[in-house]
Amino acid sequence: MKITRKDVAKKIIDYLYHRITLQELVDWAESSMMEANFESHDFETLRDIVSRLGLGDVKAYGLTWDECEDFLSRLGYHARLIVTEGSMKAAAES
């Protein structure tokens, strides 16, 4: 199965929403790089992004919000962050 822009974006989004761990993202990226079965018209972009995701667990490289935002932009997506105030009830009870 060919890996598409949508597949890569979904993995990044799942990571940002904490649906998958960094290790799961890295494992997926490493496996995808071994298969190297990217859509041909986006091959370079997909390969570059996925190869970088595969280094996300290396302390010297890490994976930042800015990088994720850039990757999503390169894949045709726009990241938007919404921050809301959490409940103070939990803090008051402790």
N, C-alpha and C positions, 0 to 999 in steps of 0.2 A: 504494500500500500504506500503510495506516494505521500510524503509529508508536505503539507501545504502551509501557507501563511496563517490560515485559520487555526491549524493544529498547534503551531508554535505560539501564537497569541493566546490560545486557550490555556496552554501550560503556564505561561507567564501570569496570566490573570488568575488561574487557580492558585498559584504560589502567593500572589499578592493578597488574595482573599483567605489565605491560610487553609485552603482545601487540600493542598499537598505541602509536604515539607520541602525544605531546601534540598535535602538528600534525595527525595523522590524526583525533584526537578533535575538534579544533576544526573541521577541514574538514567532518567529518560533521555536526557541530552547525550550522554555517553553512548547509550544503546543506539540512538538515532544516528550518531556520527559513524558508528561501526557499519550500520546498514547503508548510510549515505544515499538514501532513496528519496531525495528531495525533488519537488516539481522542477522541471528543467528551466522554465522561464523565470523562476525566482531562485535558482540554485545558489548563486553567490550570496545573496542576502540571507537566505535560510541557513546555509552552511556557516556563515560568519556569526550569526546570532546563536545558533545551536552550539557551535564550538565554544563560544564564550560562556554560555549557560553551563556547559560541562565543567568549567573551572570555578563555578560558584562556591564550591566547598573548600577551595584552596585559600588559606588564610591571606596570602599575599595578593590575591585577586578579589575575593569576596564578590558580592553582588549588591549594588546600590539601587536605591529608588530611581535615581537619575538614569542609570543604565536601563532599568526596566522600562522607564518612560520612553527613552530613546528607541529601544527595541520595538516597543509597541507602535511608535510613530513610523518607524521604518517598515513595519508590517501593515500600515494603513489604519491604525487605531489611534485614538486620542485618550490618554489617561487623565482622569479627573479625581481629585482627592476630596472627600467630604469628611470633616471632623465634627463630631458632636460632643457635647459635654456629657460625661457619664454620671451615673447616679451617685450622689454623695452618701446615700444610705449605707452602702457597704463599708465605707470608711468610718462612718459614725458608729457602726456596730462593733468595730474591732478595737 
